[in-house]
Amino acid sequence: MKYALLIYETPESFDNRRSPNANEPMLAAWRVYYRSLVDAGIYVGGDPLHAPEMGTTVRVTGGKRAIQDGPYADTKEQLGGFIILELPSLDSAIEWASRCPATSIGAVEVRPLAPDVKARIEV
Amino acid sequence: MTDPRRDAHRAIEAVARHSYGRLVAYLASRTHDVAGAEDALGDALVAALTKWPSDGVPNSPEAWLLTTARNRLIDRNRHHRVRERVRERVHNEDALELLSHGVEEPMQADPFPDDRLKLLFVCAHPAIDPAMHTPLMLQAVLGLDAAAIARAFVVAPTTMSQRLVRAKAKIRETGIAFEVPEADQLGERLEAVLNAVYAAFGSGWDAIPGIDSASVGLTDEAIWLARVLSERLPDEPEVRGLLALMLYCDARRAARRGSDGRFIPLSEQDPARWDSASIAEAERELVLAGAAYRPGRFQLEAAIQSAHAERARTGVTDWSAIATLYEGLVRLAPTLGAQVGRAAAVAEVHGAAMALALLDDIDAQAASYQPYWAVRAHLLQRLARIGEAEAAFDRAVHLATDPAVRSFLQRSRNARPHLG
């Protein structure tokens, strides 16, 4: 099964990305983590995202387009990236999520991909 | 003269009672689909009801049910694929493939593998809402229907049934592993399983006069689950501790009520009415648990009940030993129940004033905790603080759900205080 690890970060963690010194320990941890995912042969894909203030939210209501500056949900911790992994069970996904560097500063949500929904789109 | 119809019905009832959980566990642990396994087994039981009376009861009723249920699962999966034109998840297909080849052979020789432990760990998985751990166990392992579970948990049947459907969907769709956790996780995961089993039992708090257990009260079911656990995990002392605790409390079931249905607190119970076989079994379990030298919450709670059970032999209650055990329990697991229990024991050893001070310390957390008010009321009464005692009794009565406990509290409220 494929699982998405959705990485939620604090505002401080997003800020740290802009100061190389403060960010270096975190980046070092991420390098090790990324390497271990690839070496385990479970890494499918993923990417970090820009900070939430770089987000633009689009809605269309009754044919009318509404564009709004900022992220969809106005919460303290925001989606900062995602990783897709191929794993046998939720338990192994939780195990890998608990090793993710982001767990020490934010949170990681584990969510299975929904291939059956995708199959209905890819006809 | 035997009646084949009655024999068949009896055989179905027996196999359903003894093997339901094993059959569901076996099927679900291979497909990750608890609801699908339950439905398929339900169909197989219906098929047995029509076939066995005419064809006779098969040599191995379990094997017959498993084969029939497995075929239903495979059929249903095929239909589902054709209708939806959606590829099923790969491991499901593999599992069904496996099921269709691998079931017959091992079944003939020996009982098929017992996967109930895996199923119990799935039901109490940390990814499942803790409030659903017990209902899931009761349904998947014991086959209780949603309406019966809803009654025990005092929620609407449709609400309970929706929650069960949702929890089973989460097990299936997120791929929760059907496995016994590794040693480094076992302790924590087992705690969740034990808590869920104990939640089905409710509590055996007749130890304190006027405590309403507000219990779920599925005592036989909970003891049965604990026996499954102790059979599969014989080296885990807390499993035996929990089984012992529930057996001690259950041994007093008959003594807890008068012939007129009146509630009788532990201190006024006639030990001759306790079930000595249950107490003996509890003692054996507790001794075996203690041999591991790994004390825990349930072993301590069982030890407290063991001390109470001693009265059957000695005629007196060793409150000082009980207070010491509560001290340990509060240090290990400072639940409200343990703290209130300790206060009640301290009252017997050191007097009501010291006990009341212990209750004052937890005042803020206990506003709607019935046992707190019942014990508080009795302590205030013993200290002759009649007005406060009456107010506390009123709160305890208001919070109690068992009518027998309510009338016991009302009787105590109006009784003449005995100073102590």
Interface residues (C-beta under 8 A of the other chain):
Chain A: M1 P88 S89 L90 D91 S92 A93 I94 V110 P112 P115 D116 A119 R120
Chain B: E84 V86 R87 R89 H91 P126 A127 E173 T174 G175 I176 A177 E179
